[in-house]
Amino acid sequence: MSVQKTQTERGTLVPLLREIKSEQGTIPPAALQDLAHTLGVDYAKVQKVASFYCRLDSVERELRLAS
């Protein structure tokens, strides 16, 4: 895998996940499969990033509510 492809995946995946969550209120497994196929990456990688993003989003939301 080239460095350029890796940078493109990192630069694209999270914004796409945010867009899906914003539009649908959640990130369904079918959307993860579509993203993996579209970006040409393993489903497991997309699922891992989505899982981390959702946890991070939840923590950020809790911090905003607490302040």
Contacts in CASP RR format, 6 or more apart in sequence:
PFRMAT RR
TARGET T0000
AUTHOR 0000-0000-0000
METHOD contacts of the structure
MODEL  1
MSVQKTQTERGTLVPLLREIKSEQGTIPPAALQDLAHTLGVDYAKVQKVA
SFYCRLDSVERELRLAS
9 39 0 8 1.000
9 41 0 8 1.000
9 45 0 8 1.000
12 39 0 8 1.000
13 35 0 8 1.000
13 39 0 8 1.000
13 41 0 8 1.000
13 46 0 8 1.000
13 49 0 8 1.000
14 49 0 8 1.000
14 53 0 8 1.000
16 35 0 8 1.000
17 27 0 8 1.000
17 35 0 8 1.000
17 49 0 8 1.000
17 50 0 8 1.000
17 53 0 8 1.000
18 53 0 8 1.000
20 27 0 8 1.000
20 31 0 8 1.000
20 35 0 8 1.000
21 27 0 8 1.000
21 54 0 8 1.000
21 57 0 8 1.000
24 31 0 8 1.000
27 50 0 8 1.000
27 54 0 8 1.000
29 47 0 8 1.000
32 43 0 8 1.000
32 46 0 8 1.000
32 47 0 8 1.000
32 50 0 8 1.000
33 43 0 8 1.000
35 46 0 8 1.000
36 42 0 8 1.000
36 43 0 8 1.000
36 45 0 8 1.000
36 46 0 8 1.000
39 46 0 8 1.000
END
